[in-house]
Amino acid sequence: MLIVIAGLPGAGKSTLAVDLGQALGCAVLGVDEAEAAMWRAGVGAPADTHHAAYLVVGALAAEQLAMGHDVIVDAVNGPEQARAQWRELANQMGVHLRFIVVECSDDGIYRDRVERRPRIDGFPEPTWKGVLRRRAEFPPWTDARLTIDSVNSREANTDAALEYLKKERSP
């Protein structure tokens, strides 16, 4: 199964991805981490590496899926091009695709998380103003998905995601 965790920066995607990865014992592949590694290696400017990071993570995901492993992808997945990439990969690999969108319904909590989130070495973290701008521009979801509110406890969100994935695996 290809599990794609999506949503705006700071919403809680990575937290859920890590918790699910531990619960399922599978790889968690982060687009931000891939892009930051490119920058640390001196590869291109941010405008040049964003799409490349999605492609790198897609290639790594394909390798894991080919070995029969479930994979979790952690990325914003705002543009349709990104979402289409995962649909195409799941189809190509013959695996189930499940989107889980993470949102934060409390702007006070959300802003605090954005301003205090852990930093990825070499990666410019978003500002609250930038998150608000991206939220206004974020395309609506049309794919089947589970929406998680990160205001809920980590345990409750992980349990809800696991239940969703379990139902989706059933014939």
N, C-alpha and C positions, 0 to 999 in steps of 0.2 A: 504494500500500500504506500502511496505517495501522499503524505500529509503536509499541506501547505498552511502555515500559520501566517496570517496577514493582518495588516492594520497600520495605523499611523505610528510614527516614531514615539516612543515613550508610553504607548498604550498598555504594554505588558506582554507583547508577543514573545520576547526572548525568555521571560520567566515561565510562561506556559510551555514553550518549546522545550526548555530544559527539563521541566517537571514531567512532561509527556515522554521525552526521550529516556529519562530514568525509569519511568513506569513501564515502558515498552521495550527497553533495552535496545534502542536503535539509534542510528546516527542522527545528529542535529546539525544541519548545514546552514550557516548564516551568511547571507549576502553581504551584510555590512562588514563582517570579519574578512571575507574574501576581498572586498574592495579595499579595506584598510591595509591588508597585506600587500596588495599591488602598489599602493602608494608608498608604503615603507620600503618597497623594493625599487622605487623610483620609476614605476610604470605609469606614465600618463597623468593627466590632470583629472579631477573628478568628473568632468563632462565626458572624458574619453573612456573612463573605466566603469561607469555605472552599468551599462548594458553588458559589458564584458564580465562583470562579477556575477550577474544572473546566469550567463552562459557557463562560467566556471562551476558554479554550484549545480547547474543542470547536468553537466558532464559527470561530476562526482556522484550526484544522485543516481544517474543512469547506471553507473558502475555498481553501486550498492544494490539497486533494484535487480540488476542482472544476476547478482549473487543470491537473490531471494530474500534480501533484507527489506524491512520497512524503512522509510526515510522521512524525516521531518525537515522541511525547508522553512527557515525563519527569514521573512523579508516583507517589506511594505506591500508589494504587489499592487500598487495603485494603477498603473497603466494597463490597459487591455493587453498590450504586447506581453507583459510579464505573466498575466493570468493565462493567456493563450499558450505560452511556453510550457506551463505545467500540464495543461490539458493535452498538448501534443506529446509531451514526454510520457505521460501515463498511457496514452493510446499506443504509442510506439512500443512501450515496454509491456503492455498487456496487464497493467495493474490498476487497482482502484485508486481514484483521486478523491481526496477529501479536503475541502477548504474549511478552515476555522478562522474566523475574523475576530480579532480582539479589539474591544473598544473600552473606553473609560467614561462612564456617564457623569462623573463628578469633576467639573473643570478645576476646582480647587485642588483636589487630590492629583488630578492629571498634571496640572502645571507644576506642582511640587515634584512629581516624579520626573518630569522632563528636566527640571532645573537641577535635580540631585542624582540623576541616573549615573550608573558606572560608565566610565569612559573606555572606549576601545582605542588602544594605542594607535595613533596616526589617523584617527577618524574624527572629523569635525562634527560635534554633537549639535543637534538642532536646538533652536531657541523656541520659547513658547510662542513668540510671534510667528516664527516659521511654521510651527505645527498648526496654528490657527489658519494660516494661509493655505497650507496643504489640505487641511480638512475642508475648506471651502471649495477647493478644486478637485477633491477626491471623487472619482467616478463611482456611481452606484454599483453595487454587486448584482449580477444577474445569475451567477452560478449558485447551485445548491450549496448551502453552507450552514455551519453552526456559528452563532454569534455569542461570544463570551464577554461578559462585563467584568473588567479587572478590579472593580470595586469589591466584588465578592472575594471570599478567601481563596488562596491558592489551592487549598485542598478541594473546595467545592468546584472550582473551575476545572481542575485536573479530573475530578470524578465525572463532571458533566462531559468533558471531552472524551474520556475513555468510554463512557456509555454511548456517546454518539458514534464513535469509531466501531464499537462492538456491534451496534445495530446495523451500521453500514456494511460490515463484513458478512452479516448473515444473508443467506440466499433470499 
